[in-house]
Amino acid sequence: MMFLQIIFVGVFLKPVLKYLKTTGEHKVYYRLCESYRYENTVRHHSIVKLGTLDELPDESQRKNLAQRISALVKQSRTGICDMFEADDEIVESLAQKYFLTILKNERLDIIKGRDYETIDTHSIKNKNIREVGTEWICAQAIQQLKLLNFSRKKNGIKKQYSLH
């Protein structure tokens, strides 16, 4: 039996280079983002601005921060606890701080008390399925242009053909 379960897709840190007019220098600020598809493009949705993250000088610490925030969001959505906390106390405290900011500002669809159900994919019935592909497009064109009827009349064929 195959089951489908919807799980939160991870987030990532996006560095943004800003020019400070007062000091004349460039500074890197970070945003916590999630990616999504809109039509044929991939876009980023900023969840929360994290600032310069001067507390985390190492790239691996910043990556751990994004992973820990993602784990906290997943835990709040599914109720499944992550077995491990961040090894670094600074990373853990920042993750908790920014997660509370996300909750307070309602930046993600986190619904408390929401029940998630497992779906048996074999019990789903489809109706009027539409396919995408070259064969389907050709079949649609033949039907819409009524080429089968035209071909039968032109060639005197009496046998019926079906495209399905």
VOZASE-873907 format. One record per residue (C-alpha): residue in three letters; y, z, x. Coordinates in steps of 0.2 Angstrom, whole numbers. Example, Ala and Ser with C-alpha at 12.3 -4.5 7.8 and 13.67 -1.06 7.14 Angstrom:
2
SEMAR    r      v      w      u
SEMAR  ALA    -22     39     62
SEMAR  SER     -5     36     68
This chain:
164
SEMAR    r      v      w      u
SEMAR  MET      0      0      0
SEMAR  MET     17     -5      7
SEMAR  PHE     32      5      4
SEMAR  LEU     51      2      6
SEMAR  GLN     63     15     11
SEMAR  ILE     81     13     14
SEMAR  ILE     87     21     30
SEMAR  PHE    105     23     37
SEMAR  VAL    109     10     50
SEMAR  GLY    116     17     66
SEMAR  VAL    134     18     71
SEMAR  PHE    142     14     88
SEMAR  LEU    158     18     98
SEMAR  LYS    171      4     99
SEMAR  PRO    183      5    113
SEMAR  VAL    201      0    109
SEMAR  LEU    214     -3    123
SEMAR  LYS    231      3    118
SEMAR  TYR    247      0    128
SEMAR  LEU    258     16    128
SEMAR  LYS    277     10    128
SEMAR  THR    283     27    134
SEMAR  THR    273     28    150
SEMAR  GLY    269      9    152
SEMAR  GLU    251     12    155
SEMAR  HIS    235      6    146
SEMAR  LYS    224     19    138
SEMAR  VAL    207     17    130
SEMAR  TYR    204     25    113
SEMAR  TYR    188     26    104
SEMAR  ARG    183     23     86
SEMAR  LEU    166     27     77
SEMAR  CYS    161     10     68
SEMAR  GLU    147      3     59
SEMAR  SER    144    -16     58
SEMAR  TYR    140    -26     42
SEMAR  ARG    139    -44     37
SEMAR  TYR    151    -53     26
SEMAR  GLU    147    -70     22
SEMAR  ASN    142    -78     39
SEMAR  THR    151    -66     50
SEMAR  VAL    148    -49     57
SEMAR  ARG    162    -36     54
SEMAR  HIS    166    -19     60
SEMAR  HIS    171     -5     48
SEMAR  SER    180     10     57
SEMAR  ILE    173     26     51
SEMAR  VAL    184     38     61
SEMAR  LYS    196     38     76
SEMAR  LEU    189     48     90
SEMAR  GLY    204     47    102
SEMAR  THR    203     46    121
SEMAR  LEU    187     57    122
SEMAR  ASP    193     64    139
SEMAR  GLU    180     78    137
SEMAR  LEU    166     65    139
SEMAR  PRO    170     55    156
SEMAR  ASP    152     48    157
SEMAR  GLU    147     33    147
SEMAR  SER    130     41    143
SEMAR  GLN    139     56    135
SEMAR  ARG    149     44    123
SEMAR  LYS    133     35    118
SEMAR  ASN    124     52    115
SEMAR  LEU    139     57    104
SEMAR  ALA    137     41     93
SEMAR  GLN    118     44     92
SEMAR  ARG    121     62     87
SEMAR  ILE    134     58     74
SEMAR  SER    122     45     67
SEMAR  ALA    108     57     66
SEMAR  LEU    119     70     57
SEMAR  VAL    123     56     44
SEMAR  LYS    105     51     42
SEMAR  GLN    100     69     40
SEMAR  SER    113     72     26
SEMAR  ARG    108     56     17
SEMAR  THR     89     58     18
SEMAR  GLY     86     76     21
SEMAR  ILE     75     72     36
SEMAR  CYS     81     84     51
SEMAR  ASP     82     77     68
SEMAR  MET     70     87     80
SEMAR  PHE     82     87     94
SEMAR  GLU    100     92     96
SEMAR  ALA    111     85    110
SEMAR  ASP    107     93    127
SEMAR  ASP    126     93    131
SEMAR  GLU    135    107    121
SEMAR  ILE    152     97    122
SEMAR  VAL    143     82    114
SEMAR  GLU    135     93    100
SEMAR  SER    152    102     96
SEMAR  LEU    161     85     96
SEMAR  ALA    147     77     85
SEMAR  GLN    148     92     72
SEMAR  LYS    167     91     72
SEMAR  TYR    168     72     69
SEMAR  PHE    154     73     56
SEMAR  LEU    164     86     46
SEMAR  THR    179     75     47
SEMAR  ILE    168     61     40
SEMAR  LEU    163     72     26
SEMAR  LYS    180     79     22
SEMAR  ASN    188     62     22
SEMAR  GLU    174     54     13
SEMAR  ARG    172     40     25
SEMAR  LEU    154     36     21
SEMAR  ASP    144     36      6
SEMAR  ILE    136     53      8
SEMAR  ILE    131     60     -9
SEMAR  LYS    125     78     -9
SEMAR  GLY    109     81    -19
SEMAR  ARG    105     63    -21
SEMAR  ASP     87     60    -22
SEMAR  TYR     79     45    -13
SEMAR  GLU     63     37    -19
SEMAR  THR     50     28    -11
SEMAR  ILE     46     11    -19
SEMAR  ASP     29      2    -20
SEMAR  THR     34    -16    -16
SEMAR  HIS     18    -22    -24
SEMAR  SER     24    -16    -41
SEMAR  ILE     40    -26    -41
SEMAR  LYS     39    -42    -51
SEMAR  ASN     51    -57    -48
SEMAR  LYS     57    -68    -61
SEMAR  ASN     66    -85    -58
SEMAR  ILE     64    -84    -39
SEMAR  ARG     76    -96    -30
SEMAR  GLU     71   -102    -13
SEMAR  VAL     81   -108      2
SEMAR  GLY     75   -122     13
SEMAR  THR     75   -140     15
SEMAR  GLU     60   -143      4
SEMAR  TRP     69   -133    -10
SEMAR  ILE     85   -142     -8
SEMAR  CYS     77   -159     -9
SEMAR  ALA     67   -154    -24
SEMAR  GLN     83   -148    -33
SEMAR  ALA     92   -164    -28
SEMAR  ILE     77   -175    -35
SEMAR  GLN     77   -165    -51
SEMAR  GLN     96   -165    -54
SEMAR  LEU     98   -184    -50
SEMAR  LYS     82   -187    -61
SEMAR  LEU     75   -198    -47
SEMAR  LEU     57   -196    -54
SEMAR  ASN     61   -203    -71
SEMAR  PHE     71   -217    -63
SEMAR  SER     56   -221    -51
SEMAR  ARG     44   -221    -66
SEMAR  LYS     54   -232    -76
SEMAR  LYS     58   -244    -61
SEMAR  ASN     39   -245    -56
SEMAR  GLY     31   -243    -72
SEMAR  ILE     21   -228    -67
SEMAR  LYS     13   -218    -81
SEMAR  LYS      6   -204    -72
SEMAR  GLN     16   -187    -72
SEMAR  TYR     22   -179    -56
SEMAR  SER     27   -161    -54
SEMAR  LEU     38   -154    -40
SEMAR  HIS     32   -136    -42
